[in-house]
């Protein structure tokens, strides 16, 4: 059972979430708060596993609340504004939903919550070791913007360099599923590096543009 609270100054947002959550018996909403300030004391103590969090609230914003917590629980942001998505993912939120949230989209977000709960964050791989030429080299995941298939190899695209390593995209897709998402048969992108998405492309923090494959268009909508 996942103990959750809702923090949002809009009563209708509470109603929509509670309605959709009736289909998820593993989510127990134990508190509802209409300001981030009211939720601060509750979240400063252990016992809450998940927060459904709005961003634009009076006195204290959702992002300010997150920054104030030493050990925040998992967070699903529920906002009417997509421009805060990058800041949210920089604070390691589990997912970012746009209002009005739909039942299928909420289900996707809750699946991510369950995956993280089964694999605590401090156990998730932060680096990957790959063979480059004749040596093994370690790469920090947060330095990799996207990974490109290249025959029996992959190209790791970082801000200042591209490295050819021995691996397949399929192997890395499975290994790095928590941080990277496949948006094309030839590309994996780092979800934390996304700055903009349209129907055809994803833009990353360095300005790199990566094409979205036709069969991945629906999945790519979850990026922001």
N, C-alpha and C positions, 0 to 999 in steps of 0.2 A: 504494500500500500504506500502510495506517494502522498505525503502531506503537503498541501498547496495553499497559497493565499492569493487573493486578487488585490492588486493595488492600482486603482484607476479612479479618477475624479468624475467619470461619467457613469451614472447608474445603468444606462442602457448597455454599456460595454460589459458590466457585471452580468446582466441578464442574458446576453448573447452567449458569453462563456459558460455560464451555469447551464444553460439549455443544451449546448453541445456536449458538455461534460457528463451529462446523464448517460451517455453511451459508453463512458469509460469508468467502469467500476473500480479500477485501480487508483483513481485520482480522488482523494478526499480533501475537499476544500474546507479548511478549518478556520478561515478568517477572511473577512472582506474589509478593505480599507479604502477610503476615498481621498487620501493624501499620502504622499511618500513619507512625510514627517510622522504621521501616526503609525506607519509600519516600521519605522526605524528601530524602535525598542524591541519589537518582536523579532526582527531579523538579526539583531545584535546577539541573540542567543541561539543555540542549536535547537533543532526540532522541526524546522521547516525545510522541505526538500525541493520545493519548486515555487517560483513566483511568476504570476502573470502580471506583467508590469507595463503601465503606460509611461510615456516620456514627458509630454507636456502637462505638468501639474503645477498648481500654485505653491509658493514658498520653496519647495524642493522638487527638482525634476527627477525623473526616473534614473537618468544617467548619474546625477549627483548622488542619489541614494546608493547606487551600485559602487561608486567610488568611495563612499564612506564606510563600506562594509569590509572588514578584514577577511572574512571567510564567507562570501555570499553563496547561497544555494544555487541550483540551476535556475536560469531565468529565460522565460519566453516573453519577449517584448511584443506588446499588442498596441500598435500605434497607427494613427491616421497619416503619418508622415514618413515616407521612405528615405528621406535624406539623412536620417540619423542611423541608418543601418550599419554603416561602416564603423561609426563610433561604438555602436552596440557590440559588434563582433570583436572589436578591439578589447572590449571588456569581457570577452569570452562568454557571451550569452549563447544559449543553446539554439535559439531560433528567433526569427524576427517576422512577425505577422502584421499584415496591413488590415486595418478595419475597413469594412465589417468582416470579421474572420468567418471563413466557411468551415463546415464540418470536415471535409476532406483535408483541407490545409491544416486544421488543428490536429487531426489524426497524424499527419506527417510529423508535426512538431513533437507530439507526445511519443512517437516512436523513437525520435532522437533522444528524448529525455530518458526513456527506458534503456536505450543503448548505453548512454553515459552512466546511468546508475549501475549497470552490470559491469562496466569497466571504468573504475574511478579515474578521475582526471590525472592523478599523479602516476598512474600506471600506463597511460597512453604514450606511445612512442613520440618523442620530441625530435629525434634524429633518425636518419636512415643511413645504413652502410651499404654502399654499392661498389662493384668492381669497375675501376677506371683504368684502362690500359692493363698493366700487370699488377696493379696495387689496389687495395681496398681503401676507400675514402668515405669519411663520414660527412653527411650534409645535415645541417639544421633545417627542419621543415619550414620554419618561418622565414627562411631566406629564399625559398623556392616559389616562384610565381606560378609557373605552369610546367607541365611535363608533356613532351611530344614524342609520339611513336616514331621510330626510325629503324624499320626492319627488325632485326634481332636486338636492337639497342633502343635506348631512350635518350632524348635530349632534355637535360634539366636546365630550365631557363631561370636564371637569377638576375638581379638588378643590373649587375655589371659583367656578367659572364654567362656562357652556355657550355655545359659539360656533357660529353657523350659517355654514357655508362651502359654496362651490360645488364639488361633487364628487359622485361616486356611490359607493355602498358597494362595488360590484364593482371599481372602479378602485383604491380604497384597499386592498381585500382582497389584490389582486395586488401592489401596491406595498409593502405593509407586512407581508408574509407571515412575516418572521422574528420580528416582535415581537407582532403581533396575530393573533387566530384568530377565525373566524366561528362563532358558536354559535347563531345564529338568522338568518332571512332579513333581519332588520332590525338586527342588532347585530354589531359586531366588538369584542372585548375585548382589553385589553393583558394578555398572559400573565403579565407580571411583577407585576401588581396583584391577582392572584387570592389570596384568603385561605381560601375554602371552596367546595366543590362538592357538590351533591346531584343527584338525578335530574331536578329541575325547574329549578333556578336556580344561578347563580354569584354568590358574594358577593365584592366588591372591597374594597380597602383603606379607602375612605371609608365603607363600610357599604352602598354602593349594591348593589341586587339586580337582576341581569339574567336574564331568562327564557331557558331553553335550548329551541330548537325541536326538534320531534319527529325530524326527519331529521338532527339534529346531536348527538343524545345519545351515540352511540358515540364520536364525535370528542372530545366534552367530557370523557370519562373520562381523556384523556391530560393534562389540565391539572394534576392533582396526583398 
